[in-house]
Amino acid sequence: MENNEAFIDFYTGSEIMIMGLKKRLESIDVFGIVQNDFNSGNLAGFVGGTTSTVRFKIRAMDFEKAQPVLEAYLKEDN
């Protein structure tokens, strides 16, 4: 059985794209975590990840609610 409280990778892209997506999702009460391995590595003294690959994670239970917001956001960007 899947744990609906667990965080899952929802979107991977630039930090700028993720910040816009995060704001839209928060407006519908979907909150997530931004995971930036490049910045984390720099703070710890080693290099990990790339500057353009940042992950946004949400709870598994919010996936269906968040998916239409992501689709609309990506259409607007193009």
N, C-alpha and C positions, 0 to 999 in steps of 0.2 A: 504494500500500500504506500502510495506517495505521500510525503509529508507536505501539506499545503502551506505550512508556516515557513518552509525552507526557501531561501533565496535562490533564484535561477537567473542565468544570463538572459537578458531581455533584448539588449541592443548593444552593438559594438560599433564605435566610430570615433569621430573627433570630439574633444571636450566641449567645443562650442555647440555641436549638434545635440550632445547629451544634455547640456544645460537647458536648451530650449525644450527638449522632450520632457525633461524632469519637471519643468514649470507647468507644462500642460497636464501631465499626469497628476501632479499635486492638486490641481484644480478639481479633479474628480476623486480625490482622496486615495490615490495610489502613490505610495511613498517608496523610494528605493535607495540604493547605495551606489555611489560612483566609485569604481575601482580603477585606479590609474597606477599600473605597475611601474611605469617609467618614473613618475614622481616619487613613489614609495621607494624605489631602488636608489634614487639620488639621495633621498634623506638618510637611507641606511648605509650609504657609501659604496654601492655597487650599481651596475646598470642592468635593468630588466625591462622588457617591453619596448614599445616604440611610442613616440610622442603622439602619433595619430591613432593609436589603438587604445581606447578607453572603454571600459565595460560598464554598463548600467544594469544593475540587478534589481529585480522586484520579487515579491513573494509569489510563489506558484499559484496561490489562490486568487491573485489579482490579474493573472495572465489574460483571461477572456475579457475582462473589463478594459484592460490597457491596450489590447491588440488593435482595435479600431482607431484609437488615438495615434498610435504609431503609424499606421497605414496612412491616415490623413496628413500627418506631419511630414512623412516622406514624399507624398504627392505634392505638397506645397513647396518643398525644397527644389523640386525639378522644374 
